[in-house]
Amino acid sequence: GGANGRGATISYSGFTYGPVIKALREDLAKPASADAAIDWRRYIPTIGTIRMTGLSVDAPPMAPGGQPVRIGLGVFEVKAGEQINGIPTSLALTLDKLVAPITEGAGNPAARDLIAMGIRSLDLNARIDLAWEAARSELAIRQIALGGEGLARLNLSGTLGNVTKDLFSSDVALAQVAALGATARGLTAKLENFGLVEKLIANEARKAGRKPDEMRQQFAMIASLGLASILGPSDAAKALTAAVSRFVAQPGTLTLDARARSAGGIGLADVITLTDPTEILAKIDLKAEAR
């Protein structure tokens, strides 16, 4: 009772049943003795772009004396590029200004900690942008991003090699072989702190009855000694350990850039044959920076 919702715009463009009609005509033209098996992927329509903006729901407090509930979504968009056998060869997903309240309840310690840190609502955004490049047989991870206003933001980008057209095959076995044959050529990760780390440290200090500066120093030491013992003495391990330790001590921006030393990239077979996970550091060139 008393709740209401609204939406500013809802649009759908680029959608067409053309591929469905084409596939139906082709199948109906086959002689009755033809193979009865139907490739249902050919019946997937062209998806196009779905976009919604300005969605919100307002409701009275869920409990007496509580805060009014407001849930909102600034932008939701899904854009599918050229399709092969019904599967988009490019995909872009955008979520912006996804707002939701933090509600404390029994059995929900995460919500209790967030409220203790002064976070009573989340304002989230996300972005996924992938594209297959046929000429290079590559899958470009242009962006995978997730962030929260006033908290932190993580950005990932990279390239997968040896991604052939077979990945979109309607033959499941052939598609699986193509997926297993893909290789990782490069990955870049960027973590930006907008206040989340400070809030986490202050909350842990409060629980332990210590000062935030003391807790931050302890976490920095744990990061330094712990990673060093886990990752080993290689140059890449030292660079990663130093960058993470500096980020914990002075939270700002942490950037990691990893490139396969082999021109063909790192495949599943390279990972399976590892006897120690840290051996992967010998197969990549790693740069790490915190500032």
GUSE-145241 format. One line per 3 residues: their letters; for each residue x, y, z of N, C-alpha, C. Coordinates in pm, whole numbers. Layout:
GUSE-145241
A = X:Y:Z:X:Y:Z:X:Y:Z  ... .
//
This chain:
GUSE-145241
GGA = 81:-120:0:0:0:0:85:126:0  45:222:-82:119:347:-87:239:346:-177  271:234:-238:387:227:-327:350:272:-468 .
NGR = 445:330:-538:421:367:-677:551:357:-755  538:336:-883:655:321:-969:637:400:-1097  749:429:-1163:741:506:-1288:861:472:-1376 .
GAT = 846:501:-1502:954:481:-1597:954:595:-1696  1073:646:-1732:1081:759:-1824:1067:713:-1968  1152:620:-2011:1146:572:-2149:1173:422:-2155 .
ISY = 1109:357:-2248:1136:217:-2281:1138:209:-2434  1249:162:-2490:1258:155:-2636:1321:24:-2680  1287:-16:-2800:1338:-140:-2859:1361:-112:-3006 .
SGF = 1486:-123:-3052:1517:-94:-3191:1604:-204:-3251  1596:-219:-3382:1678:-316:-3452:1626:-458:-3447  1512:-479:-3383:1456:-614:-3374:1390:-651:-3506 .
TYG = 1410:-777:-3549:1344:-823:-3671:1328:-974:-3669  1216:-1018:-3728:1188:-1161:-3742:1243:-1216:-3874  1318:-1132:-3947:1368:-1175:-4078:1438:-1310:-4076 .
PVI = 1536:-1334:-3986:1604:-1463:-3982:1510:-1580:-3953  1408:-1554:-3873:1312:-1661:-3839:1234:-1702:-3964  1186:-1603:-4039:1109:-1632:-4160:1196:-1702:-4264 .
KAL = 1320:-1659:-4278:1412:-1721:-4373:1436:-1867:-4337  1461:-1895:-4209:1485:-2032:-4166:1361:-2119:-4185  1245:-2061:-4159:1119:-2136:-4174:1096:-2173:-4320 .
RED = 1119:-2079:-4409:1102:-2107:-4552:1197:-2217:-4599  1323:-2209:-4553:1422:-2310:-4594:1383:-2448:-4544  1336:-2458:-4421:1300:-2588:-4365:1173:-2644:-4430 .
LAK = 1079:-2557:-4461:956:-2603:-4527:982:-2648:-4670  1089:-2595:-4731:1122:-2632:-4869:1193:-2766:-4878  1239:-2818:-4765:1309:-2946:-4767:1211:-3060:-4794 .
PAS = 1255:-3162:-4868:1167:-3277:-4891:1136:-3350:-4760  1027:-3419:-4757:982:-3487:-4635:1084:-3590:-4587  1163:-3645:-4678:1261:-3746:-4640:1389:-3687:-4581 .
ADA = 1397:-3554:-4582:1518:-3490:-4531:1532:-3515:-4381  1651:-3494:-4333:1679:-3513:-4191:1581:-3428:-4108  1516:-3492:-4012:1414:-3424:-3934:1474:-3330:-3829 .
AID = 1604:-3340:-3805:1666:-3257:-3703:1658:-3109:-3743  1619:-3026:-3649:1604:-2883:-3674:1705:-2806:-3589  1776:-2714:-3652:1869:-2629:-3581:1790:-2508:-3529 .
WRR = 1749:-2516:-3404:1661:-2413:-3348:1729:-2278:-3335  1862:-2273:-3336:1930:-2143:-3325:1898:-2054:-3444  1870:-2117:-3559:1838:-2039:-3678:1705:-1966:-3664 .
YIP = 1628:-2003:-3562:1498:-1941:-3539:1504:-1829:-3435  1625:-1789:-3397:1640:-1676:-3305:1633:-1546:-3386  1544:-1455:-3352:1533:-1330:-3428:1654:-1240:-3404 .
TIG = 1669:-1138:-3487:1771:-1037:-3464:1731:-958:-3339  1820:-955:-3241:1783:-902:-3110:1781:-749:-3108  1882:-685:-3164:1885:-539:-3166:1921:-478:-3032 .
TIR = 1856:-367:-2997:1889:-291:-2876:1765:-270:-2790  1778:-303:-2662:1673:-278:-2563:1725:-171:-2468  1646:-69:-2444:1691:41:-2358:1576:91:-2270 .
MTG = 1604:106:-2143:1506:161:-2047:1576:266:-1962  1508:375:-1934:1567:481:-1852:1466:531:-1749  1519:586:-1642:1436:652:-1542:1336:563:-1471 .
LSV = 1376:442:-1437:1286:352:-1365:1302:375:-1215  1191:379:-1142:1200:397:-998:1075:343:-929  1094:301:-805:985:255:-720:1001:322:-584 .
DAP = 895:384:-535:894:447:-403:787:380:-319  823:348:-195:729:280:-106:747:331:36  644:320:119:654:361:259:753:272:333 .
PMA = 794:311:453:886:229:531:832:88:552  922:-10:551:881:-149:569:849:-179:715  901:-97:807:874:-115:950:848:21:1012 .
PGG = 771:26:1119:743:153:1186:872:226:1224  878:354:1191:996:432:1223:1110:416:1126  1093:332:1025:1199:309:928:1202:415:820 .
QPV = 1299:402:729:1314:496:620:1227:455:501  1175:551:425:1103:516:302:1193:437:208  1135:349:132:1211:263:40:1212:326:-98 .
RIG = 1331:340:-154:1341:391:-291:1439:304:-369  1391:250:-479:1472:169:-569:1467:234:-707  1582:253:-768:1584:320:-897:1685:262:-993 .
LGV = 1664:287:-1119:1757:245:-1224:1760:355:-1329  1878:421:-1339:1889:531:-1435:1885:484:-1578  1971:385:-1612:1978:335:-1750:2000:184:-1748 .
FEV = 1923:114:-1830:1948:-28:-1859:1947:-42:-2010  2057:-96:-2066:2064:-112:-2211:2138:-240:-2247  2080:-314:-2339:2145:-432:-2396:2149:-413:-2547 .
KAG = 2270:-421:-2602:2287:-401:-2747:2360:-523:-2803  2293:-599:-2889:2349:-719:-2949:2389:-689:-3093  2515:-725:-3128:2564:-700:-3263:2532:-814:-3358 .
EQI = 2595:-814:-3474:2568:-913:-3579:2569:-1054:-3523  2465:-1130:-3558:2447:-1264:-3502:2488:-1373:-3600  2549:-1478:-3546:2582:-1597:-3623:2512:-1714:-3557 .
NGI = 2428:-1782:-3633:2345:-1890:-3576:2269:-1843:-3454  2222:-1720:-3459:2143:-1665:-3350:2221:-1607:-3235  2353:-1629:-3231:2436:-1582:-3120:2503:-1450:-3158 .
PTS = 2487:-1345:-3078:2549:-1215:-3110:2701:-1226:-3110  2767:-1165:-3208:2914:-1162:-3211:2969:-1043:-3133  2880:-955:-3092:2919:-846:-3002:2805:-821:-2906 .
LAL = 2839:-781:-2785:2737:-761:-2684:2780:-648:-2591  2691:-555:-2569:2717:-445:-2478:2602:-434:-2379  2634:-439:-2251:2534:-429:-2145:2571:-311:-2056 .
TLD = 2475:-224:-2030:2499:-108:-1946:2395:-100:-1835  2442:-83:-1712:2357:-55:-1597:2413:71:-1532  2330:172:-1513:2379:296:-1453:2278:345:-1351 .
KLV = 2329:393:-1237:2246:446:-1130:2144:343:-1081  2191:222:-1054:2106:121:-991:2110:147:-841  2002:203:-788:1997:247:-649:1908:154:-569 .
API = 1959:107:-455:1882:17:-370:1921:43:-224  1824:34:-131:1855:58:10:1921:-63:75  1997:-39:180:2054:-145:263:1961:-165:382 .
TEG = 1905:-283:394:1811:-311:502:1871:-412:597  1883:-373:722:1940:-462:823:1837:-566:864  1884:-689:881:1795:-796:922:1873:-909:985 .
AGN = 1801:-993:1058:1866:-1106:1122:1927:-1198:1018  2048:-1244:1047:2115:-1335:954:2176:-1265:834  2190:-1133:840:2250:-1059:728:2363:-971:781 .
PAA = 2476:-1032:819:2588:-955:876:2648:-855:777  2641:-886:647:2698:-794:548:2624:-661:551  2490:-665:559:2412:-541:566:2442:-467:695 .
RDL = 2460:-540:804:2492:-477:932:2625:-403:925  2725:-465:860:2856:-401:846:2847:-278:757  2771:-286:648:2757:-171:559:2695:-53:631 .
IAM = 2591:-80:710:2526:28:785:2623:86:888  2703:-1:950:2803:46:1047:2906:136:981  2930:115:852:3025:200:779:2959:325:724 .
GIR = 2832:345:756:2761:463:710:2702:449:571  2696:328:520:2642:303:386:2501:250:400  2401:334:373:2262:294:390:2192:270:257 .
SLD = 2260:299:149:2205:268:16:2321:249:-81  2296:173:-185:2396:147:-287:2357:217:-416  2456:275:-481:2437:340:-611:2539:275:-705 .
LNA = 2494:175:-779:2584:90:-856:2577:118:-1005  2685:85:-1074:2687:90:-1220:2773:-24:-1272  2741:-71:-1390:2814:-183:-1449:2815:-168:-1601 .
RID = 2917:-225:-1662:2932:-217:-1808:3004:-342:-1858  2948:-407:-1957:3012:-520:-2024:3011:-491:-2174  3128:-498:-2236:3140:-470:-2379:3235:-574:-2440 .
LAW = 3180:-667:-2516:3256:-775:-2578:3234:-773:-2729  3337:-810:-2806:3322:-813:-2951:3416:-916:-3012  3364:-996:-3103:3446:-1094:-3176:3498:-1030:-3302 .
EAA = 3630:-1040:-3323:3693:-984:-3443:3733:-1099:-3534  3653:-1122:-3638:3670:-1239:-3724:3806:-1241:-3793  3853:-1127:-3842:3978:-1122:-3917:4097:-1167:-3832 .
RSE = 4092:-1140:-3704:4202:-1176:-3615:4175:-1302:-3534  4053:-1354:-3544:4012:-1468:-3460:4035:-1435:-3313  3989:-1317:-3274:4006:-1271:-3136:3871:-1229:-3077 .
LAI = 3861:-1247:-2947:3748:-1194:-2872:3801:-1080:-2787  3758:-959:-2820:3806:-842:-2747:3714:-815:-2627  3773:-820:-2509:3701:-780:-2389:3729:-631:-2372 .
RQI = 3647:-552:-2435:3671:-408:-2435:3657:-349:-2296  3558:-398:-2224:3541:-347:-2087:3448:-438:-2008  3489:-468:-1887:3400:-526:-1786:3421:-440:-1663 .
ALG = 3319:-366:-1624:3334:-270:-1516:3220:-284:-1416  3254:-264:-1290:3156:-265:-1182:3199:-162:-1080  3107:-75:-1041:3143:28:-946:3027:72:-860 .
GEG = 3061:137:-749:2962:193:-660:2997:337:-627  2902:426:-636:2925:567:-609:2978:586:-467  3094:654:-456:3153:678:-326:3220:557:-264 .
LAR = 3233:448:-339:3292:326:-284:3417:285:-361  3400:222:-475:3514:174:-554:3465:141:-695  3563:120:-784:3530:81:-921:3638:-12:-973 .
LNL = 3595:-121:-1037:3687:-218:-1097:3665:-222:-1247  3774:-206:-1323:3769:-212:-1470:3860:-324:-1519  3809:-407:-1607:3887:-514:-1669:3878:-502:-1820 .
SGT = 3988:-531:-1888:3988:-540:-2034:4093:-642:-2073  4077:-700:-2190:4173:-802:-2232:4141:-857:-2369  4217:-957:-2408:4202:-1017:-2540:4216:-1168:-2530 .
LGN = 4123:-1240:-2591:4132:-1385:-2605:4163:-1416:-2751  4264:-1500:-2774:4303:-1536:-2909:4253:-1673:-2951  4272:-1705:-3079:4232:-1833:-3136:4084:-1860:-3115 .
VTK = 4003:-1755:-3125:3858:-1769:-3114:3801:-1771:-3256  3770:-1889:-3304:3726:-1905:-3442:3574:-1900:-3453  3526:-1901:-3576:3382:-1898:-3602:3312:-2021:-3548 .
DLF = 3389:-2129:-3526:3329:-2252:-3472:3268:-2230:-3335  3311:-2124:-3264:3255:-2097:-3133:3104:-2072:-3141  3057:-2025:-3257:2915:-1994:-3275:2842:-2106:-3347 .
SSD = 2907:-2219:-3364:2847:-2332:-3435:2727:-2388:-3358  2629:-2435:-3433:2514:-2500:-3370:2548:-2642:-3325  2663:-2693:-3370:2713:-2822:-3324:2780:-2800:-3188 .
VAL = 2716:-2849:-3082:2764:-2822:-2947:2907:-2872:-2926  2937:-2992:-2977:3071:-3048:-2960:3176:-2960:-3027  3144:-2912:-3147:3238:-2827:-3220:3257:-2694:-3147 .
AQV = 3149:-2639:-3093:3158:-2513:-3019:3241:-2530:-2892  3229:-2646:-2826:3306:-2671:-2705:3455:-2681:-2736  3489:-2748:-2847:3629:-2760:-2888:3686:-2622:-2917 .
AAL = 3607:-2538:-2983:3653:-2402:-3014:3676:-2322:-2886  3586:-2338:-2789:3600:-2265:-2662:3725:-2311:-2586  3750:-2440:-2587:3867:-2493:-2516:3998:-2453:-2583 .
GAT = 3990:-2422:-2714:4109:-2384:-2787:4145:-2237:-2774  4059:-2158:-2711:4087:-2015:-2695:4205:-1994:-2601  4278:-1886:-2624:4395:-1854:-2541:4384:-1712:-2486 .
ARG = 4442:-1692:-2369:4445:-1559:-2307:4574:-1489:-2349  4561:-1374:-2413:4679:-1301:-2459:4714:-1182:-2370  4615:-1121:-2313:4645:-1007:-2227:4527:-970:-2140 .
LTA = 4556:-913:-2024:4452:-870:-1931:4501:-748:-1855  4416:-647:-1848:4445:-528:-1769:4335:-509:-1667  4374:-488:-1542:4278:-466:-1434:4312:-336:-1363 .
KLE = 4209:-258:-1334:4229:-131:-1265:4126:-118:-1153  4173:-107:-1031:4086:-92:-914:4104:48:-858  3995:124:-855:3998:260:-803:3920:267:-672 .
NFG = 3982:321:-572:3918:335:-441:3862:475:-425  3733:483:-393:3668:612:-371:3620:626:-226  3680:548:-138:3642:558:3:3606:426:67 .
LVE = 3590:321:-13:3549:192:42:3656:133:134  3783:138:93:3889:78:173:3899:147:309  3891:279:311:3896:352:438:3780:311:528 .
KLI = 3662:295:469:3545:255:549:3564:114:605  3618:23:524:3643:-114:570:3743:-116:686  3853:-41:671:3955:-38:775:3900:22:904 .
ANE = 3824:131:892:3767:196:1010:3670:102:1081  3593:25:1004:3497:-68:1065:3570:-181:1138  3676:-234:1076:3753:-341:1141:3825:-288:1265 .
ARK = 3872:-164:1259:3937:-104:1375:3837:-88:1490  3716:-48:1457:3613:-33:1559:3583:-166:1627  3576:-273:1546:3549:-406:1603:3663:-451:1695 .
AGR = 3786:-418:1654:3902:-464:1731:3939:-367:1843  3871:-252:1851:3903:-154:1953:4039:-89:1931  4075:-68:1804:4204:-9:1773:4185:115:1687 .
KPD = 4296:189:1665:4291:306:1580:4298:265:1432  4229:338:1344:4233:304:1200:4374:298:1143  4462:390:1184:4600:389:1132:4674:262:1171 .
EMR = 4652:215:1292:4715:90:1337:4663:-28:1255  4533:-29:1229:4474:-139:1152:4523:-137:1008  4539:-18:951:4587:-8:813:4731:-59:803 .
QQF = 4814:-23:900:4952:-74:901:4956:-225:913  4867:-281:993:4862:-426:1009:4821:-493:878  4721:-439:812:4676:-496:686:4785:-487:579 .
AMI = 4860:-376:578:4967:-359:480:5077:-461:504  5108:-488:629:5211:-587:661:5164:-728:624  5037:-758:652:4982:-889:617:4987:-909:465 .
ASL = 4950:-802:391:4952:-811:245:5093:-835:194  5189:-765:250:5328:-777:205:5386:-914:235  5378:-956:361:5437:-1084:400:5358:-1202:346 .
GLA = 5226:-1190:346:5142:-1301:301:5158:-1329:153  5151:-1224:70:5167:-1243:-74:5307:-1291:-109  5406:-1240:-40:5545:-1280:-67:5563:-1430:-42 .
SIL = 5503:-1481:65:5517:-1624:96:5437:-1711:0  5327:-1658:-53:5242:-1736:-143:5296:-1735:-286  5335:-1616:-334:5372:-1600:-475:5518:-1635:-505 .
GPS = 5605:-1630:-405:5744:-1667:-431:5831:-1547:-463  5959:-1574:-502:6057:-1467:-518:6074:-1413:-660  5989:-1449:-753:6007:-1402:-891:5987:-1251:-900 .
DAA = 6039:-1191:-1009:6027:-1046:-1027:5880:-1005:-1037  5799:-1086:-1107:5656:-1054:-1121:5588:-1059:-985  5623:-1160:-904:5563:-1173:-771:5601:-1054:-684 .
KAL = 5727:-1011:-692:5772:-897:-612:5699:-769:-653  5680:-751:-784:5611:-631:-832:5466:-630:-786  5400:-747:-793:5261:-757:-751:5248:-733:-601 .
TAA = 5336:-795:-523:5332:-779:-378:5352:-634:-337  5450:-569:-398:5479:-429:-365:5361:-338:-397  5298:-361:-513:5187:-276:-555:5066:-294:-463 .
VSR = 5032:-419:-431:4917:-445:-345:4941:-389:-205  5061:-406:-153:5094:-355:-20:5084:-203:-17  5132:-137:-120:5124:9:-127:4979:54:-136 .
FVA = 4898:-20:-213:4756:15:-228:4685:6:-94  4715:-98:-16:4652:-114:115:4696:-2:209  4825:34:203:4877:138:292:4824:275:255 .
QPG = 4813:303:124:4762:430:76:4662:404:-37  4538:374:-3:4438:334:-102:4413:443:-206  4441:411:-330:4418:504:-440:4374:425:-563 .
TLT = 4469:402:-653:4442:325:-774:4546:214:-789  4498:93:-809:4585:-23:-831:4564:-71:-974  4673:-78:-1051:4666:-120:-1191:4755:-240:-1214 .
LDA = 4700:-343:-1278:4775:-463:-1313:4763:-485:-1463  4875:-515:-1527:4875:-543:-1670:4955:-671:-1694  4889:-774:-1744:4953:-903:-1768:4945:-938:-1916 .
RAR = 5058:-979:-1975:5066:-1017:-2116:5134:-1151:-2127  5078:-1240:-2207:5140:-1371:-2228:5271:-1353:-2304  5373:-1424:-2259:5503:-1415:-2327:5498:-1485:-2463 .
SAG = 5416:-1588:-2474:5400:-1657:-2602:5306:-1577:-2691  5341:-1563:-2818:5258:-1487:-2911:5120:-1548:-2926  5112:-1680:-2907:4983:-1748:-2921:4896:-1736:-2799 .
GIG = 4950:-1684:-2688:4872:-1671:-2566:4884:-1793:-2477  4811:-1791:-2368:4810:-1901:-2272:4678:-1976:-2284  4687:-2105:-2316:4569:-2186:-2334:4537:-2271:-2213 .
LAD = 4426:-2342:-2221:4385:-2429:-2111:4489:-2535:-2082  4552:-2589:-2187:4654:-2693:-2168:4772:-2640:-2088  4808:-2513:-2110:4919:-2453:-2034:4887:-2445:-1886 .
VIT = 4760:-2422:-1854:4720:-2409:-1714:4709:-2546:-1647  4655:-2644:-1720:4635:-2777:-1663:4767:-2842:-1625  4870:-2817:-1703:4999:-2883:-1679:5079:-2819:-1566 .
LTD = 5030:-2710:-1509:5102:-2646:-1400:5095:-2731:-1274  5208:-2755:-1211:5209:-2828:-1084:5194:-2733:-966  5223:-2605:-990:5210:-2502:-886:5148:-2379:-952 .
PTE = 5037:-2328:-898:4969:-2213:-959:5061:-2093:-982  5164:-2077:-896:5253:-1961:-912:5341:-1973:-1036  5346:-2090:-1098:5425:-2108:-1220:5370:-2026:-1335 .
ILA = 5244:-1983:-1322:5186:-1903:-1429:5260:-1770:-1443  5325:-1724:-1335:5399:-1597:-1340:5518:-1605:-1435  5569:-1727:-1459:5681:-1744:-1551:5637:-1735:-1697 .
KID = 5505:-1742:-1720:5453:-1741:-1857:5399:-1605:-1898  5405:-1507:-1808:5350:-1376:-1838:5449:-1265:-1803  5430:-1153:-1869:5499:-1029:-1831:5398:-947:-1751 .
LKA = 5432:-919:-1627:5337:-853:-1537:5390:-717:-1492  5304:-616:-1506:5335:-484:-1454:5228:-450:-1351  5272:-400:-1237:5180:-364:-1129:5218:-227:-1076 .
EAR = 5117:-144:-1054:5144:-8:-1006:5033:35:-912  5069:102:-805:4973:159:-711:5009:306:-692  4909:389:-700:4933:532:-680:4809:601:-621 .
//
